[in-house]
Amino acid sequence: MTALQKTIGEELSRILAAAETGGPVVRLGLMASGSELGPEELAAGARLANGDPGLEAVMIGPKIDGFDDLEWIETDDCEADIAGALDSALNDGAVAGAVALHYPFPLGVTTIGRVVTPGKGRPMFLASSTGASAAERLEAMVRNAIYGKAVAMASGNQDPSVGILNVEGAQLVFRALKRLKDNGYDIRFGESTRKDGGAVLRGNDMLAGAVDVCVQDTLTGNVMMKLFSSWTTGGSYESLGWGYGPSAGENWSKIISIISRASGAPVIAGALRFTAEMVSGDLPGRVAGELTRAREAGLEDIIAELAPKPHQEENVSPPPQEPTGEELHGVDVLSIETAVRTLWKEGIYAESAMGCTGPVVKVPGRALDESKRILEEAGYL
């Protein structure tokens, strides 16, 4: 068979497959080597995904005996060769997206994972889980919210709810996103399931799947991905969910999803299905559209205000000590000490403390309303 005949045969096969499924077939590359569970686990995941109409997984790497039913782009068992073949397949259009065990994303590109929440079994996007959308943590979390929203929309949820996990910087990120919303950016905040509610989430909310998109820094998201995907297996085998998710970033056109070396066949199949959703939902276009709308709402200025400022320790002495029976919640841990000093400068004695939901500013009952006003005007609340 000549090369031309082979190409014609492949195209006819795709046309026939599209006719049988009622739509186009999304071809996705899958790295065929590197799993701690063996290459057979990767191939088994591809075989599971190929049972879906409209999806065809193409294995990239050294061919494995017993999986002749799968299409292969064969390479030596060399990480560099497999990575090169994957990039070539993406660049040539042989595949529309890919699932990889690792990929050297540039700074500015991150992945948005999706997990099964055990409380109610509903899916939740984790923004983000690998890579880094920005060098600075707070900026990265704001961008993670935008990219997480874009991924949810590409999957079919046009109005996803967004919450921020109560990690360091959460309150500052919430205020930045709230400013975007006030300036016209369309973002819907979810609510904690706990009595006091709010868009800043606790661990309980993660288990309950309180929101559609949960925003956190990438390292925290990566830990959460591993916990959610392997909590039924003791950690050695990731059995649940859709993997660490597709890549998203400014001016990034590739759809490359990440799985772990401990991801089992069900997760590998889920990652392929998730990636096919992102191809069909035009994830790069969604990201570009959301960034445009966020910029129109002042994204760049808001991010600039989040940038770390040179630390200048102000020598402020506290007023005379008095009982602090009231608490002000909502000041971020990064700003708690400067918030206390701000009240000292106004003649109000205050102390910082750590409550069960995060940092608090303790003030005398007589000064509660005035303290709240001062901290609101200074941007701490």
Secondary structure, DSSP 4 states (H G I P E B T S, - for coil): --HHHHHHHHHHHHHHHHHHHTS--EEEEEE-S--TT-HHHHHHHHHHHTTSTTEEEEEEES--TT-TTSEEEE--S-HHHHHHHHHHHHHHTS-SEEEES---PPTTEEEEEEEE-TTT--EEEEEEEEEES-SSHHHHHHHHHHHHHHHHHHTT-SS-EEEEESSTTHHHHHHHHHHHHHTT---EE---SSTT--SEE-HHHHHHT-SSEEE--HHHHHHHHHHHHHTTTTTSSB-SSS-SEEEEETT----EEE--TTB-HHHHHHHHHHHHHHHHTTHHHHHHHHHHHHHHTTHHHHHHHHSPPPP-----PPPPP----EEEE---GGGHHHHHHHHHHTT---EEEEETTEEEEEE-GGGHHHHHHHHHHTT--
